[in-house]
Amino acid sequence: MKRRMMLLILIIGAFFASSYSQSSYKQTNTLLETIGTLSAQSAFMSYTSIGALSDGYIYGAYTDETTITLSAVYMSFATTTKDQLYLLISSGTLSDDDLKFVSELIECFNMIIAQTEAFGNYVSSKDDSYAVIYENNRQKAWSKISNILGIE
């Protein structure tokens, strides 16, 4: 009788452990999908924001001071996001596919940061070499973003 009771307890325990494990996996997967979605959106919005800022600056809608301030804010947001993605990678919780995706996002943010920095330097110095750096990184960033988001 004791053996049957012990076996029943083990079976019930295994069932609940399995249910908990599946539930935990689903929660972790949902969190990772949410992080990926929000990070990809952040890359897209950062890219379009710096583009709108540069267009507005070129057409005289923003002063040098306002443009430099907004560039610094955009660069800070992008840097913070990139740093958090590095922390996610270092946590060791990502699958190989997730690791690849997050690494692509980090590359994208590095390009956005370089683009934003070059734009701020152009505004400060009016040196056209920064405009070239800006444009090169803008094109690379768009290529990466459109690939991540599946935009043609």
GINOR-V936783 format. One record per backbone hydrogen bond with DSSP energy under -1.0 kcal/mol. NH is the residue of the N-H (numbers start at 0). CO is the residue of the C=O. If there is no record, write none. Layout:
BEGIN
nh: <NH	NH>
co: <CO	CO>
END
This chain:
BEGIN
nh: <4	5	6	7	8	9	10	11	12	13	14	15	16	17	18	19	20	21	22	23	24	25	26	27	28	29	30	31	32	33	34	35	36	37	38	39	40	41	42	43	44	45	46	47	48	49	50	51	52	53	54	55	56	57	58	59	60	66	67	68	69	70	71	72	73	74	75	76	77	78	79	80	81	82	83	84	85	86	87	88	89	91	98	99	100	101	102	103	104	105	106	107	108	109	110	111	112	113	114	115	116	117	118	119	120	121	122	123	124	125	129	131	132	133	134	135	136	137	138	139	140	141	142	143	144	145	146	147	148	150>
co: <0	1	2	3	4	5	6	7	8	9	10	11	12	13	14	15	16	17	18	19	20	21	22	23	24	25	26	27	28	29	30	31	32	33	34	35	36	37	38	39	40	41	42	43	44	45	46	47	48	49	50	51	52	53	54	56	55	62	63	64	65	66	67	68	69	70	71	72	73	74	75	76	77	78	79	80	81	82	83	84	85	88	94	95	96	97	98	99	100	101	102	103	104	105	106	107	108	109	110	111	112	113	114	115	116	117	118	119	120	121	126	127	128	129	130	131	132	133	134	135	136	137	138	139	140	141	142	143	144	145>
END
